[in-house]
Amino acid sequence: MRVPTYPVRVLVADDQTLFRTGLVRMLSSDSRIEVVGQARDGEEAIDQALVSNPNVVLMDLQMPKVTGVEATRRLARDLPGVHVLVLSAYADKAMVGEAVASGAAGFVDKDVSFEDIVDRILSIAPAGAATLKRVRAKLSHRELHVLKQVAAGLSNKQIARQLGISEKTVRNHLSRVFNKLGATNRTDAVMHAMRAGLVVA
C-alpha cells in the first residue's frame, strides 16, 4: 500500500473564490497537507504548478482561459510527477472521462465532505517508503497487535480476553497508538494504519 510523504504539497485551482479560499483554509488546518498555492483559472494553475512543484493539484474542470481538462493535459506533459485530482459540482461523465484520459489521477465531486477530499488527496499522493518505516517503528509489537484486533472489529473487552490482559491495559495501548499515529478515535487509527500498510481491510 502506498504511503504519502507528509506534508503533501497541494495546489488548489478553482474560479469560485468562496469555494477555493474556503477549501484552502480547511486544507491548511490539516498537518498532513501544505497548501503551496491557489489559482483562479487553468492558465494560472499551470504557471503556479511550474513554480511551486506541488504533489497534488485539485483542479476544477470548468474554469476560464484554460479549462481544467486542458490544464491537466499540459501538466501531465510538463510535470509528470504531479497528480491531478479533478473537481466538479456537476459530474459531466464525458468531461471527467476526458480529464482522466488527459492524465488526471481521479475525480471528486464538490458535494462530498472535507474529510473525503483529504482522503482522496492522501490516496493519490506520492508514496514514501521512509514514512512507512517510521510509522512501523513508532508502534510496539503489542500496540500493533492491539491495533490489528481493532481493525478486525473486536471490542476492548474481546481484545483483553484474547490477549489475556485487562481492559484498562487495552485502553492504555490504544491511547498510545492514537498519540503515535495522530489519530482521534478507533476508526481514524485504523484508517491511518491501513494507509501505512500496517493492517489490511
N, C-alpha and C positions, 0 to 999 in steps of 0.2 A: 504493500500500500504506500502511495506517495505521501510524503510529509512536507508541507510548505516550510521554507526557511523564514522565520519571523524576524522583524515585521515584514509583511508582504507590501510591496510598494504599489500603490493604486492611483490611477488617473481616472477622474470622473468626467465624462463628456455628455452633456445634455443641454439643450437650448432652453429648457424651462428653468428659469433662475431659482424659483422657490424649491422645486424638487431637487435640483443639483446642489444648492447650498445646504439644504436640509440633510441630504444624504452624506455630503462631505462632513458635516458636523457630527453625524451619528457614527460614521466610519472612523473619524478621528478619535472617538471615545473608546475604541477597541484597541488594546495594546498590541494585538497581533497585526494591526494594519497601520501603515504610514501613507497618508494621502500626499502625493507628490505634485498634484496639480489638478485644475479643473478647467474644462473647455466649454465654450458656448456653441461650437459648431464643429463639423468634421475636419475642416482645414486647421482650426486651432488645435484640435486633438492630435493631429499628425505632427504639427510643429512642436507641441509640448512634449509629446512622446519621444521625439528625436532628441530633445534636450534632457528630459528627466529620466529616460530609460526605465519606465515602470515594469513591474512584473505582470500586472493585470490592468487592462483598460475596460472600464464599464462604459459601453458605447451605446447611446440612444440610436435607434435606427433612422428616425425621421428628424434630420437636422438641416438647417440652411447651408448654402455654399457647397459643402461636400457632404453627401449623405453618410449615414453610419455604415452602410454596405460598402461604399467606395473607400471610406477611410479604413475600414477593416481590411479590404483588399490591399491597400497601399502599405499598411502596417505589416501585414503578413509578408509582403515582398521586401520591405526595407528594414523591419525589425522582427525577424522570425522568432526571436526568443520571447516576444511579448504575447501574452494570452488575452484575447479579446472576449469579453462576456457581453453580448448584446442585450440591450434593454428596450422594452416597448410596452406602452399601455394598451396597444391594440395588436394582438398577436397575428399579424398577417403571415400566414404559413409560407406563402411564396417568398416574401421578403426575408423571413427568418431563414428559410432554406437557402436563399441566395447568399446571406451573410455567412452561414456555416460553410457553404461551398467556397466562399471567398477567404476562409481561414479562421472564422470565429470558433472559439472553443466550446461555446454553449450559449443558451438563451435563458433569460429570466424575465418574467412578467413583472411590471411595476406594482402590481396589486399584491405581491407576496409580502411577507413580513420582513423587517430589517434583518432578523436572525437568519432567515432563509437566504437573503442576499449575501450575508457574511459567509454562510456555509458554502455557497456556490463559489465565492471568491477563493476561499481556502481550498476547495476541492480541485480547482484548476491551477492553483499557484504552483510555481516550480518546486520540485521536491528537494529536500536537503538531507542527505544521509547523516550528516553530523548532528542535525537536530534530533533525528531518530535515536542516535546513540545516547544523546544527553537525556532524552526522556526516559529511555530504558534504565539508564544509570541512576536516575532520580529515585526510582521505586525499589524497595527491598523485595526479596523473594516473597515474603509473607504478604506485603502490601499488594503485590502483583497478583498473588493467589486470591486474595480477598476481592480485588477488582474484577477478576475473571468470574468469580461466583456472582458478583453483582450483575455483570453483563449477561450471565446465564439466567437472570431473573430471580435469584434467591433473595429472601429477606435476611435481615441481620440475624434473626433467630435461627433460620435454617443454616446460614453460614457458620454461626457459632457451634451449632450441633455437629456439622460436617467436619469442622476443623478442630473440635474439642477445646474450644476457648469460650470465654464469656461474651455476652452481647456487648458489654462495655468495652472489651478489648477490640471487638469488631468495629465499634463506633470510633475508637481511637485510631485504628488503622485507616478507616475511611476518611477521618478528619485530616490525617497526614497526606493521604492520596489527593484529597481536594486541594490542599495547600500546594503540593508539589506540581500538580497539573494545572493549577489556576482555575479549577472548576468550582461551581457554586452548589451543585447537587449531584445526586447519583447519575441521573441521565446525562448531565453535562460531562461528568467524569468518564463515563463510558464512551461518549462521542469523541472526547479528546484521545482516549486510549485507542479507539478504532482508527482515528486519523494517523496515530503514531504506529499502527500495526501491532499494538500490544495485545489486542483482543480482536476477534472476528465476530461478525454478526451471526 
